[in-house]
Amino acid sequence: MNEKSTHTTARRGFLAKVAGGLAAIGLAGLSKPIEAIAQEKKATSTPKAVSPADKWFQKVKGSHRVVYDATHPHEIMPFAWPAVFLMTNEATGTPKTDCGVVVVLRHEAICYAFKDEMWSKYNFAEVFKAKDHGGAFTAPDAANATQTRNPFWSNKPGDFTIPGIGAVNIGIKDLQKDGVMFCVCNAAMTVYSNVIAGMKSTSADEVMKDWVANLVPEVQIVPSGVWALGRAQEHGCKYIFAG
């Protein structure tokens, strides 16, 4: 081998060592940032606590899902429409068990989320304009009872009728048995508890505490009605105005 060939071979060997050294240094230098990124990703990927309201929405079932937006008493509609949805699905071959129905009670419809005692104590029929809650759809004795009781909680057979259909069981208990889910707006509860507290010269905190203690069973408090409408649609529910 001549001197030129020997020089060339030595040079290549040197360059190979330099390249190998640089690669090692580069990988070593990168290892710390990569570890830091991995740790950061691990920290940020820690699952956040799920709120009770979000957990509640995970209970929505069935292939056919709707959410009713109840903003006012609207006669019997916030309760009649869920029943009609279930009835007509059954009539077309879809069982109730394959239907998911959510009713969002917000604004002036929050009154229906509370037991009878709250209706008489805080005069809900007047405050929430629910005196003529069912109009022609309601039996006279049921209409008169709104002054002292929640007409859709302590309802009786024959309280409500739909022309052409007859008597319908559209009380909250009846609908819950069929899988209908009810929630109530905390934002509206906050506003109206303050309004009523001012009318009664009492503490808004006490009124709110009273309301929470007298919620109709299985009615879920949600941060706001519009929040609930958004969550329901994220869970596949189609929006329907309950009026």
Beta strands, then each sheet from edge to edge (+ up, - down):
strand 1: 64-70
strand 2: 99-105
strand 3: 161-162
strand 4: 166-167
strand 5: 181-185
strand 6: 220-222
strand 7: 238-241
sheet 1: 6+ 5+ 2+ 1+ 7+
sheet 2: 3+ 4-
end
